[in-house]
Amino acid sequence: MTVTVAVLGSTGSIGTQTLDVIRAAPGRYRVASLAAARSVDLLAAQAEEFRPPRVALVDGSRAGELAPRLPEGTELVVGAEALAELAREADVTVNAVVGFAGLGVTLATLAAGGRLALANKESLIAAGPVVQPLRLTPGAELIPVDSEHCAIHQCLRAAPKGPDGRARQVSRLVITASGGPFRGRSAAELEDVTLTEALNHPTWNMGPKITVDSSTLMNKGLEVIEAHELFGVDYDDIEVVVHPQSIVHSMVEYTDGSTIAQVSRPDMRLPIGYALSYPDRLGTAFGAMDWSGGVRLDFEPPDREAFRCLDLAYRAGRAGGGAPAFLSAANEVAVEAFLAGRIGWSAIAEVVERALDHYEAVAAVTVEEVLAADGAGRRRAGAVLADLAGR
């Protein structure tokens, strides 16, 4: 049976690699819809190749450029609200939308009882309490696309399940981090790093925001929060270790001392394919290892003094409620300021920490409450930036 796939965020890194996976399995998948924020040229080319029934463009001001370039039979829909509409119409929805805008896709997919291949961190980090009830919708499935969470998902298949479907006999989750471009540098050595250096990731080819997050280890801290929400494991039982080879994508330690790891070459098409084909596996071996030449595996603890964002994420996660949404929003503002050249790299953690110091505890069990926490984080981070500019 052909599986229909909505690829939302199709022009970004995850979206384009999703289409690679679909190309590698002809006849198995059919693209039901594509969506992008504003990348007209690439979206038009994708639509011409895959001929989906519908294409969405968030930036309505560019619809006039895209519409005449779409193939016959492909309908153009416009605006952020169109993304949620498309999410309800496919067997599998790949949520590769960047940032908080992806929340609506997550909610719509799960509410419709569909499979969600989730590459949008903010959905669970900022809105975990809102998303969790929808995971109980009949037919709804959430399969993580992040390499670390996909690895844990695979490792947990070895665990017995309780009546609630949660894995039992798990001692801890171990999330691996490449260490980013600045691994081994002290806090003092990081004072004057440049944007070019921060965007030069040693392992992964990602968008600028997530690449900067990787350089500060905020990305890993956000993954800790996401792992807590995905798998129901306490923060005290989620550990981060630096693994520069980036071939052990994460591990699960069981109560008898056994550790099960998922190992492959860094290739995001593997977790994407896993999410599309689960519980089966693809026939294309993305990320297959060559063991014949010898393989070295190194592990070390993260430098929490030099990379303070990691502990800030743990702090927000343990606080719960609206704190993760507040943290994520403050970090987005800080990273945008760094990308724009308004602050230095080291100031990212300072902005987030000073913002979090003013967080006022609120619940986040409705979308409105999550949006309020997100807005508060952005405003507070903006105030910190203004203060730094006035020094």
C-alpha positions as CSV (number, residue, x, y, z in Angstrom):
1,M,0.0,0.0,0.0
2,T,1.3,3.4,-0.9
3,V,1.7,5.7,2.1
4,T,0.9,9.4,1.6
5,V,3.3,11.9,3.2
6,A,2.9,15.6,3.9
7,V,6.4,17.2,4.0
8,L,5.9,20.5,5.8
9,G,9.1,22.5,5.8
10,S,10.1,20.8,2.6
11,T,12.8,23.3,1.5
12,G,14.8,23.0,4.7
13,S,17.5,20.5,5.6
14,I,15.1,17.9,7.0
15,G,12.5,18.5,4.3
16,T,14.9,18.0,1.4
17,Q,16.4,14.9,3.0
18,T,12.8,13.5,3.4
19,L,12.4,13.8,-0.3
20,D,15.6,11.9,-0.8
21,V,14.2,9.1,1.3
22,I,11.0,9.1,-0.8
23,R,13.1,9.0,-4.0
24,A,15.0,6.0,-2.7
25,A,11.7,4.0,-2.2
26,P,9.8,4.4,-5.4
27,G,6.2,3.3,-5.2
28,R,6.2,3.1,-1.4
29,Y,5.4,6.7,-0.7
30,R,3.4,9.4,-2.4
31,V,3.9,13.1,-1.6
32,A,0.5,14.5,-0.6
33,S,1.6,18.0,0.1
34,L,4.6,20.3,0.4
35,A,5.0,23.5,2.3
36,A,7.6,26.2,2.8
37,A,7.8,29.6,4.5
38,R,9.1,31.6,1.6
39,S,11.5,29.6,-0.6
40,V,9.6,29.9,-3.9
41,D,12.2,28.6,-6.3
42,L,12.9,25.3,-4.5
43,L,9.3,24.7,-3.7
44,A,8.3,25.2,-7.3
45,A,11.0,22.7,-8.4
46,Q,9.8,20.2,-5.7
47,A,6.2,20.5,-6.8
48,E,7.2,20.0,-10.5
49,E,9.0,16.7,-9.5
50,F,6.5,15.2,-7.0
51,R,3.2,16.7,-8.3
52,P,1.4,16.8,-5.0
53,P,-2.3,17.7,-4.9
54,R,-1.5,20.7,-2.7
55,V,1.3,23.1,-1.9
56,A,1.4,25.7,0.9
57,L,3.4,28.9,1.1
58,V,3.3,30.6,4.5
59,D,4.5,34.0,3.1
60,G,1.3,35.1,1.2
61,S,3.1,38.1,-0.3
62,R,5.1,35.7,-2.6
63,A,2.1,33.6,-3.7
64,G,1.9,35.5,-7.0
65,E,5.5,34.3,-7.8
66,L,4.7,30.7,-7.0
67,A,1.3,30.1,-8.4
68,P,2.1,30.2,-12.2
69,R,5.1,27.9,-11.7
70,L,3.0,25.0,-10.1
71,P,2.1,22.0,-12.3
72,E,-1.4,21.6,-13.5
73,G,-3.6,20.0,-10.8
74,T,-1.6,21.3,-7.8
75,E,-3.5,23.7,-5.6
76,L,-1.8,26.5,-3.8
77,V,-2.9,27.4,-0.3
78,V,-1.4,30.3,1.6
79,G,-0.7,31.3,5.2
80,A,0.5,29.6,8.5
81,E,-3.0,28.2,9.1
82,A,-2.7,26.2,5.9
83,L,0.0,24.0,7.4
84,A,-2.3,22.5,10.0
85,E,-4.9,21.9,7.3
86,L,-2.4,19.9,5.2
87,A,-1.3,18.0,8.3
88,R,-4.7,16.4,8.6
89,E,-4.7,15.0,5.1
90,A,-1.8,12.5,4.9
91,D,-0.9,9.1,6.5
92,V,2.4,10.6,7.7
93,T,3.2,14.2,8.4
94,V,6.8,15.2,8.5
95,N,6.9,18.3,10.7
96,A,10.1,20.0,9.6
97,V,8.7,23.5,10.2
98,V,11.3,25.7,12.0
99,G,10.6,27.2,15.4
100,F,7.4,27.7,17.3
101,A,5.3,27.9,14.1
102,G,5.5,24.1,14.0
103,L,3.2,23.6,17.0
104,G,0.0,23.9,15.0
105,V,1.2,21.1,12.7
106,T,2.0,18.8,15.6
107,L,-1.4,19.4,17.3
108,A,-3.4,19.0,14.0
109,T,-1.6,15.7,13.1
110,L,-2.1,14.0,16.4
111,A,-5.7,15.3,16.8
112,A,-6.5,13.7,13.4
113,G,-5.1,10.4,14.6
114,G,-2.2,10.5,12.1
115,R,1.5,9.6,12.4
116,L,3.7,12.5,13.2
117,A,7.4,12.3,12.1
118,L,8.6,15.1,14.4
119,A,11.6,17.2,13.6
120,N,10.3,20.3,15.3
121,K,11.7,20.5,18.8
122,E,9.6,23.4,20.0
123,S,6.4,21.3,19.8
124,L,7.4,19.2,22.8
125,I,9.9,21.6,24.5
126,A,7.5,24.5,24.7
127,A,4.1,22.7,24.6
128,G,4.7,19.3,26.0
129,P,1.7,19.5,28.4
130,V,-0.5,20.5,25.5
131,V,0.7,17.8,23.2
132,Q,0.7,14.9,25.6
133,P,-3.1,14.4,25.8
134,L,-3.3,14.3,22.0
135,R,-0.9,11.4,21.8
136,L,-3.7,9.3,23.3
137,T,-5.9,10.0,20.2
138,P,-6.8,6.7,18.5
139,G,-4.4,6.1,15.7
140,A,-2.0,8.9,16.7
141,E,1.7,8.1,16.6
142,L,4.6,10.3,17.4
143,I,8.0,9.1,16.0
144,P,10.9,11.4,16.6
145,V,13.2,12.4,13.7
146,D,16.0,13.9,15.7
147,S,18.9,11.5,15.5
148,E,19.2,11.3,19.3
149,H,15.6,10.7,20.0
150,C,15.2,8.3,17.1
151,A,18.1,6.4,18.6
152,I,16.5,6.2,22.0
153,H,13.2,5.1,20.4
154,Q,15.0,2.3,18.6
155,C,16.9,1.2,21.8
156,L,13.6,1.2,23.8
157,R,12.1,-1.4,21.5
158,A,14.1,-3.9,23.7
159,A,12.2,-2.8,26.8
160,P,9.1,-4.4,28.2
161,K,6.1,-2.1,28.2
162,G,3.8,-1.3,31.1
163,P,0.0,-1.0,30.9
164,D,0.5,2.7,29.9
165,G,2.7,1.8,27.0
166,R,5.8,3.3,28.7
167,A,9.1,1.4,28.7
168,R,9.9,-0.4,31.9
169,Q,13.2,-1.4,33.6
170,V,15.0,1.6,32.2
171,S,17.7,3.0,34.4
172,R,18.7,6.1,32.4
173,L,18.9,7.7,28.9
174,V,22.3,8.8,27.6
175,I,22.1,11.5,25.0
176,T,25.2,12.0,23.0
177,A,26.6,15.3,21.8
178,S,29.2,16.0,19.1
179,G,30.5,18.9,21.2
180,G,30.0,21.2,18.2
181,P,32.8,23.4,16.7
182,F,34.1,24.6,20.1
183,R,34.6,21.3,21.9
184,G,37.6,21.5,24.2
185,R,37.7,25.3,24.4
186,S,37.5,27.0,27.8
187,A,35.1,29.8,28.6
188,A,37.9,32.4,28.2
189,E,38.8,31.0,24.8
190,L,35.2,31.3,23.7
191,E,34.9,35.1,24.3
192,D,35.8,36.1,20.8
193,V,34.6,33.3,18.6
194,T,33.0,34.4,15.3
195,L,29.7,33.7,13.6
196,T,31.6,31.8,10.8
197,E,33.2,29.6,13.4
198,A,29.9,28.9,15.2
199,L,28.3,27.9,11.9
200,N,31.1,25.5,11.0
201,H,29.7,22.3,12.6
202,P,32.2,19.4,12.4
203,T,29.6,16.7,11.7
204,W,26.1,17.8,10.7
205,N,24.9,20.1,7.9
206,M,22.0,22.0,9.5
207,G,20.3,25.4,9.4
208,P,21.9,28.4,11.1
209,K,19.7,28.5,14.2
210,I,20.1,24.9,15.2
211,T,23.9,25.0,14.3
212,V,24.4,27.9,16.7
213,D,22.3,26.0,19.3
214,S,24.7,23.0,18.8
215,S,27.7,25.3,19.4
216,T,26.3,26.5,22.7
217,L,25.0,23.0,23.7
218,M,21.5,24.6,24.1
219,N,20.5,22.2,21.4
220,K,21.5,19.3,23.7
221,G,19.7,20.9,26.6
222,L,16.5,21.2,24.5
223,E,16.9,17.6,23.5
224,V,16.9,16.6,27.3
225,I,13.6,18.4,27.7
226,E,12.2,16.7,24.6
227,A,13.4,13.3,25.8
228,H,11.7,13.8,29.1
229,E,8.4,14.6,27.3
230,L,8.8,11.8,24.7
231,F,9.7,9.0,27.0
232,G,8.5,10.0,30.4
233,V,12.0,9.7,32.1
234,D,12.9,11.9,35.0
235,Y,15.5,14.6,34.4
236,D,17.8,13.0,37.0
237,D,17.9,10.0,34.8
238,I,18.8,11.7,31.5
239,E,22.5,12.3,31.0
240,V,24.4,14.1,28.3
241,V,27.9,12.9,27.2
242,V,30.1,14.4,24.5
243,H,30.9,11.9,21.7
244,P,32.9,13.6,18.9
245,Q,32.7,10.8,16.4
246,S,28.9,11.2,16.3
247,I,28.2,7.6,15.4
248,V,26.7,6.5,18.7
249,H,23.5,8.6,18.5
250,S,22.3,7.8,22.0
251,M,22.0,5.0,24.5
252,V,19.6,3.4,27.0
253,E,20.9,1.8,30.1
254,Y,18.7,-0.8,31.7
255,T,18.3,-1.8,35.4
256,D,20.5,-4.8,35.0
257,G,23.4,-2.7,33.8
258,S,23.0,-3.5,30.1
259,T,23.4,-0.5,27.7
260,I,21.9,-0.6,24.2
261,A,23.1,1.9,21.7
262,Q,22.1,2.9,18.2
263,V,25.1,3.2,15.9
264,S,25.4,4.5,12.4
265,R,27.2,7.1,10.3
266,P,25.8,10.6,10.6
267,D,23.0,10.7,8.0
268,M,19.6,12.2,8.8
269,R,18.0,10.1,6.2
270,L,18.2,7.1,8.5
271,P,16.0,8.6,11.3
272,I,13.7,10.1,8.7
273,G,13.3,6.8,6.9
274,Y,12.7,5.1,10.3
275,A,9.9,7.5,11.1
276,L,8.3,7.0,7.7
277,S,8.5,3.2,7.7
278,Y,8.0,2.3,11.4
279,P,7.5,-0.4,12.6
280,D,9.2,-1.7,9.4
281,R,12.6,-0.5,8.1
282,L,13.7,0.9,4.8
283,G,15.5,-1.3,2.3
284,T,18.0,1.5,1.7
285,A,21.0,1.4,4.2
286,F,21.4,5.1,4.9
287,G,24.2,5.5,7.5
288,A,25.5,1.9,7.3
289,M,28.9,1.5,9.1
290,D,32.1,0.2,7.7
291,W,33.7,-1.7,10.6
292,S,36.6,-3.1,8.6
293,G,39.0,-0.1,9.0
294,G,38.6,0.1,12.8
295,V,36.3,2.5,14.7
296,R,37.2,4.7,17.6
297,L,34.6,5.7,20.2
298,D,35.4,8.5,22.6
299,F,33.1,9.8,25.4
300,E,33.6,12.7,27.8
301,P,31.5,14.9,30.1
302,P,30.4,18.3,28.8
303,D,32.1,21.4,30.1
304,R,29.2,22.9,31.9
305,E,31.2,26.1,32.8
306,A,32.1,26.9,29.2
307,F,28.7,25.8,27.8
308,R,26.2,27.1,30.4
309,C,23.1,26.7,28.2
310,L,23.0,23.0,28.9
311,D,22.3,23.6,32.6
312,L,19.9,26.4,31.8
313,A,17.8,23.9,29.9
314,Y,17.9,21.4,32.8
315,R,16.8,24.2,35.1
316,A,13.8,25.2,32.9
317,G,12.8,21.5,32.4
318,R,12.8,20.8,36.1
319,A,10.7,24.0,36.7
320,G,8.1,22.7,34.3
321,G,5.0,24.6,33.4
322,G,5.7,27.5,31.0
323,A,9.5,27.5,31.8
324,P,10.6,25.4,28.8
325,A,8.5,27.6,26.5
326,F,10.0,30.7,28.1
327,L,13.5,29.4,27.8
328,S,13.1,28.3,24.1
329,A,11.7,31.7,23.2
330,A,14.5,33.6,25.0
331,N,17.1,31.5,23.3
332,E,15.5,32.2,19.9
333,V,15.8,35.9,20.5
334,A,19.4,35.6,21.7
335,V,20.5,33.4,18.7
336,E,18.8,35.8,16.3
337,A,20.7,38.7,17.8
338,F,24.0,36.7,17.5
339,L,23.2,35.8,13.8
340,A,22.5,39.5,13.2
341,G,25.9,40.6,14.7
342,R,24.3,42.4,17.6
343,I,25.9,40.3,20.4
344,G,28.8,38.0,20.7
345,W,28.6,34.2,21.1
346,S,29.2,34.2,24.9
347,A,26.3,36.7,25.3
348,I,23.8,34.1,24.2
349,A,24.0,32.2,27.5
350,E,24.0,35.5,29.4
351,V,20.8,36.7,27.7
352,V,19.0,33.4,28.3
353,E,20.1,33.2,31.9
354,R,19.2,36.8,32.8
355,A,15.8,36.3,31.1
356,L,15.2,33.0,33.0
357,D,16.0,34.7,36.3
358,H,12.9,36.8,35.8
359,Y,10.6,33.9,34.8
360,E,7.4,33.9,36.8
361,A,5.9,30.4,37.2
362,V,2.8,29.8,35.1
363,A,1.0,26.7,33.9
364,A,1.1,25.7,30.2
365,V,-1.7,23.3,29.7
366,T,-3.4,25.3,26.9
367,V,-2.1,26.7,23.7
368,E,-2.9,30.2,25.0
369,E,-0.8,29.7,28.1
370,V,2.1,28.3,26.0
371,L,1.9,31.4,23.7
372,A,1.9,33.6,26.8
373,A,5.0,32.0,28.2
374,D,6.7,32.2,24.7
375,G,5.8,35.9,24.5
376,A,7.1,36.6,28.0
377,G,10.4,34.9,27.2
378,R,10.8,37.0,24.0
379,R,10.0,40.2,25.8
380,R,12.4,39.5,28.7
381,A,15.2,38.5,26.3
382,G,14.6,41.7,24.3
383,A,14.9,43.7,27.5
384,V,18.2,42.1,28.3
385,L,19.5,42.8,24.8
386,A,18.5,46.4,25.2
387,D,20.3,46.6,28.5
388,L,23.5,45.0,26.9
389,A,23.3,47.5,24.1
390,G,23.2,50.4,26.5
391,R,26.3,49.4,28.4
